[in-house]
Each structure stands twice: as C-alpha cells, then as structure tokens.
Amino acid sequence: AERLRVKPGELLFCLQRLRFADAKPLAIEFSQINFKGCEKLLEEDLEQNSLYRLLE
C-alpha cells in the first residue's frame, strides 16, 4: 500500500498485459492503479485502447 500510495484496504485496478514485438511475445506488463477515480476503466476496451491515454 505504501509503495502504491494508497491506504491499506483500498481497491486497486489491476491489469496484466502480454506485450508483443514482431508478433512474438516480449514481456508481461503489470499495472496497478488506485481504483478510486478510475471506475470508467471497467467500461473501456483495454485490448484496443492505450491505458495511458485513457488515464490522461
């Protein structure tokens, strides 16, 4: 909780993505964001949209 700057017990939005380069798996990306204020992310198509653009 301290590293994420949230209070213990607060909800997080957790996203795991497999990144590709030249159509080959390259990396697994883990994102953890304070859920408060990001509820709309549940309605987004995160396979087609950039998480970082949606958070702007």
C-alpha positions in Angstrom: 0.0 0.0 0.0 2.8 2.4 0.9 4.6 1.9 -2.4 1.4 2.5 -4.4 0.5 5.5 -2.2 -2.9 4.0 -1.2 -4.3 3.2 2.2 -4.4 -0.5 3.2 -7.7 -2.0 2.1 -8.3 0.4 -0.8 -9.4 -1.1 -4.0 -6.9 -1.3 -6.9 -7.5 -1.7 -10.6 -5.1 -4.4 -11.7 -4.2 -5.0 -15.4 -1.9 -7.7 -16.8 -0.9 -7.4 -20.5 1.2 -9.5 -22.7 3.3 -7.3 -25.0 4.5 -8.4 -28.4 7.3 -7.3 -30.8 7.3 -8.6 -34.4 4.3 -10.8 -33.5 6.3 -12.6 -30.8 5.7 -12.4 -27.0 8.2 -10.0 -25.5 7.1 -9.0 -22.0 4.3 -9.2 -19.4 3.3 -5.8 -18.1 1.6 -5.4 -14.7 -0.3 -2.2 -13.9 -1.9 -1.4 -10.5 -3.9 1.8 -10.2 -5.9 3.2 -7.4 -9.5 2.2 -8.3 -11.0 5.4 -6.9 -11.4 7.8 -9.8 -10.7 5.2 -12.4 -14.0 3.3 -12.3 -14.7 4.1 -16.0 -11.8 1.8 -17.0 -14.1 -1.1 -16.4 -16.2 0.1 -19.4 -13.2 0.5 -21.8 -11.9 -2.0 -24.3 -8.3 -2.2 -23.0 -7.3 -4.6 -25.7 -7.8 -1.8 -28.3 -7.1 1.3 -26.2 -4.0 2.6 -24.5 -4.3 2.6 -20.7 -2.1 5.6 -20.5 -4.2 7.6 -23.0 -7.3 6.7 -21.1 -5.8 8.0 -17.8 -4.9 11.4 -19.3 
